[in-house]
Amino acid sequence: MGSKIEGTSMPPLRRDPYEVLSVSRDASDQEIKTAYRKLALKYHPDKNANNPEASELFKEVAFSYSILSDPEKRRQYDSAGFEAIETDGMDMEIDLSNLGTVNTMFAALF
C-alpha cells in the first residue's frame, strides 16, 4: 500500500506533493522543476550526513517530484489523490541509487 524509496516504505500519512515542493496546483513544469532542484540541493544526504531528518525530507521531495514531473501521474493525483497513482496495489518505487553526489545529480539535470 505504501510507496517505497530505496527500500523504505513511505509514511502512511503523506503530504500533498504541491505542499512539499511549495508550489501551487497550477504551477508550470518549470516552476516544479526549479522548486525540486532547490529543495533537493538543500536536503541532499551528501550535504546533510549527520541529519537523518534531512534524508527523509529529501526522499519526500523526490517522491513528490516523481508525481508532479510526470504529466500522467500528476493528472491522476489531481483527480483522485495518492490512491490513483498506486495502480493495482503495486508499490511505486523510486531508485535514487544512480543519482550519486550532489554535483553529478545536478549536472544531469542541466
N, C-alpha and C positions, 0 to 999 in steps of 0.2 A: 504494500500500500504506500509506504513512504518512498521517497526518491533517494537515490544513492549518489554520493560523490566520493570518489576514492575509497569505496568500500564502507563508507559510513552512512547510516540512514539519516535522512533529513529529519528534523524535529517534526512531530505530528502537527504542531501549530506553526504554519509557515506564514511569513509576512507577505503582503502584496508586493509583487516584483516592482511595481511602479514606486511604491513607498521605499523599498530597499535601495533603488537607484536614484531616488529623489527626482523623478521626472513625472510629468503629467500624463494622463491617459492618451492625450493627443500628441505626445512627443514624437518628433521625427526620428527616423533611423539614426541620423547623425547625432541628435541630442542624446539618444540612448547610448550610442557608442562612446560619446565623449564622457558621459556620466560613468559608464562602466570603466573606462580607462583610468579616470581619476580615482575611483574607489578601489580598483584592483591594485593600482600602484600604492595607495595608502595602506591597504590591509594585506598585501602580499606576504606570505610566510617568510620569504628571504629577507624582508625588511623588518620583520617582527618576530624573530626567532624565539624570544622569551615571552611572547604574549599569545597564549592559546586562544584568547578571545578574538584576536585579530585574524587568526587562521579560520575560525568559524565564520567570522564576518566575510572573509574572502570567499569561502565556499558559498555563502548565501548570495553574495554579489554575483558570482559566476553562475549559480543556478538561475538567478533572476534574469541575467543577461541571456542565458541559453533559451529562455522563454521569449523574451521581448525582441531578440535579434532574429528570430525565425518567424517570418510572416504568418505561417500556418499555425504554429503554436501560440503566437500572440492572439490571433483571431479566435482560436479555441478558448484560450484563457479568458479573453474579454467577454466571450459569450457565456461561459459556464464555470469559470474558476479552475482550480487545480484538477478537479475530477476529470475535466475534459481533456487534459493533456496526459493523463495517466491511462493510456489505452490498454484495454484488455487485461487489466490487473497487473500489467508488467511494470517493473520499476524503471524509471527514467535514469539513465546513467550518464555522468559526465566524466570523461577521462582527462584529468588535469596533469597527468604524469608527463606528458610531452611538452608542457609549457616551459619547463626549465626555469632559468633565473629571470629576474625582472627584466634585464636587458634583452634577452632573447625573446621573451614574451612580447615586449613592446616593439621590438624590431619586426616581428612577424605581423603585428597589427598595422604598421605603417607601410 
